[in-house]
Amino acid sequence: MTRYVSELWRYLPAPHFVVMTALGFSAGLPLLLTAATLSAWLDEVGVSLAAIGYASWIGLVYNLKPLWAPAADHVRLPALDRLLGRRRAWMLLAQGVLIGALIGLALSEPAPDRLWPLIVFALIVAFASATQDIVIDAWRIEAAPAEQQALMAACYLSGYRAGMLAGSALALVLAEAWGWQAAYLAMAGLMVVGIGAVLCAHRTDRQDHAPQSPPQRTVIAWVWHALAAPIVDFFSRQNWRAAILVLAIIATYRLTDSLVSILANPFYLSLGFEKSEIAGVTGVYGMLVTLGGAFAAGIAMTRVSTGAVLTAGAIVAALSNLGFAWLSLQGSAVSALAIAISCESFAFGFASAALIAFMSGHASAAFTATQYALFSALFTLPAKLIGGFAGVVAAQTGYFWFFVLTAVLGLPAIALSLAHWRWPQKHDLPEGSARG
């Protein structure tokens, strides 16, 4: 443990790690303000459950971000670009739009028969937040060398989780004390954390000074360079088998724990746990254990290969689901809940940091924002598609066998990660990737 802490302290005081944590906070803050927190507000003003359900589609904006990610790679913003560089200019613009949209959301005064102003501002918040995510991911990849990417991911996750807590728990506390308008205005004020981080972040010279794309004479030519060229670039930097292997790992890596999260709360309640007990174990405690797993992956990545850490993450993610199967046989013992949550949270943090570092290493310096946005869409889409059947499967099999099956779903990711680990070293780092 002492060695672990000393290794962590060796790296974290570096300025880009502090900036990364603050940017993570800025990215996590808006997420629930258009999801669970917004649902609570709508419910309080008497909006129907059906309308609240429709409002949840606002979150689909995040899955569409690859459509405009090329702009962050190829469009320079007047004035801001010269002052800050391309990545920081786009971050600052997205944060400015976020602040304005959150203020508009706070002043929208929703009612069952007057939701359109709130929906419009919520969509703008989601669009600006997704844009900020695109550019933060690109800056993270370009700001640190390959061996520090997992630590950068750990810092990002720590800030992201803190931002999510602010956008949920803190917002609810403020809403109860001073009303929803004050709560959302306070959230807009907290975005200054991200603005400060942008101003303190260093320019990523590799991207800012990269050769510019030739002028595009037609819309078709621009679309080719912005959307098709990143895909062609990815496959051209390695043989097709290695490229397919990378994409298969990304698509399957998070299946096992994503399915568990869908039914986690109904599962805990079915065992007889009180809501306060669930919150006490899964809240701040679960977050701290998650961060411990993320930083453990970050330290491991500085000592061993990416493939080894990726394989370990896939294994612990699958095994942690067996902890929930065990929990289903223990009843409402809080100690058993704490053990299962500890295993799952540590595995989630470890696997998340490993996957982020892996995807970062396969993004090209020429198309960092676009390729990483495509990777992130690829790893979330299969889980969302399959996740719709989670409730049906659990109802048919019972929770014990449901969690066993989700652990089995982790086997493809383990096998693929192991194959990547044993792949010839020349395929481990594609030429032209955005690693330091």
C-alpha positions, 0 to 999 in steps of 0.5 A: 500500500505504501508503495502504491501511494508513493507511486501515485504521489510521484505523478499526480502533482504534475499540472496536467493531472490537476487540470485533467481532474478539473476538466473531468468535473466540468464534464460530469457536472451537466450530465445528470442535469438533463437526466435524473435531476431534471426528471425530479424537477419535472415530477415535482411540477406535476409533469406526467411520467410519460412526458418525463420518459420522453424527456429522457431521450435528450440523452441520445444527443451524447450518442450522436457526437461523432457526427460533429466531432470532425469540427473539433479536428478541422475547424479553427475558431476565430480569435479564440484559436490564436489565443488558446489553441484549437482544443482549449478554444473549443472547450471554452466555447462549449463551456460558455454555451453550457453556462448560458443554456443552464441559466436559460434552463433555470429560468424556463419555469416548466409546467405540464402545459409549457415544457418547450422552453425547458426542452430546448435549453436542455437539448442545448445543454446536452449538445454543448456538454457532448461537444465539451466531452469530445474536446476534453477527450482529445486534449487528454490524449494529446496532453500526456504520453502513452504511459500516463494515459491511464493515470489521466483517465483516473484523474478524469474519472475522479473529477467526473464522479465529483461533477456527477455528485454535484449535478445530482446530490448537491443540486437536489439539496439546493433545490430543497432549500432554495428552489430549482431555479437557484439550484440550476443557477448554482450549477451554471456558476460551478462551470467556472471550474472548467473555465479555470481548467481551460485557462490553466491547461497547456496548448497541445502543440502537436495538434495546434501545429499539425499540417492543415488539411487542404482546402475543401472545394466541395461539401462532398470533399469536406465530408470525406475528409471529416468523416470517412478519412478518420476511418480509412486512417485507422485501418491504414495504420495497421493490418485489418486483423489488428484493426478488427481486434481493436474494434471488437475489444472496444465493442465487448469490453463493457458489456458485462458491467453495463448490463448490471448497472441497469438493474442494480437498484431494483436488485438491491431493493428486492433483497430488502435493503433500505434506500438509505443503506443502498445510498450509504454504500453505493454513494461516496464510499462506492465512488472512492473505491471506484477511484481506487480501482482507476488509479490502480490501473493507472499505476499498473499501466506505468509498469506493465503493457497496456495489453496486460492491464486491459486483460486484467480489467476484463477479468476483474469486471467479469468476476465482480458480477459473480459477487452480485450472484453471491449477494443474491443468496445472502439476503439483506446483510449490509456487510454482504452488500458492502463486499459486493459493491467494493468488488464491483466498484473497484473493477469498474474503476480499473476496467474504465481506466484501462479501456480509456487508455486503450482507446486513447492509444489507438486515436490518430494525431490527425483525427484525435477528436473524431476517432475517439468519439467513434470509439466511445460510441462503439463501446456504449452502443452494444450495451444499450442495445442488449440492455433493453433485454436485461429485465426480461432475462432477469425475470425469466432466470432470477437474479442469481443466474442473471448475474452469472450470465452477465459474467459469462458475457465478459468472456469474449472481452477477456479472450480478445484482450488476451489475444491483443496482449499476445499480439506481436508488439509491432501491432500494439501501437499503430503508426501515427497514433496520438500517444506521446 
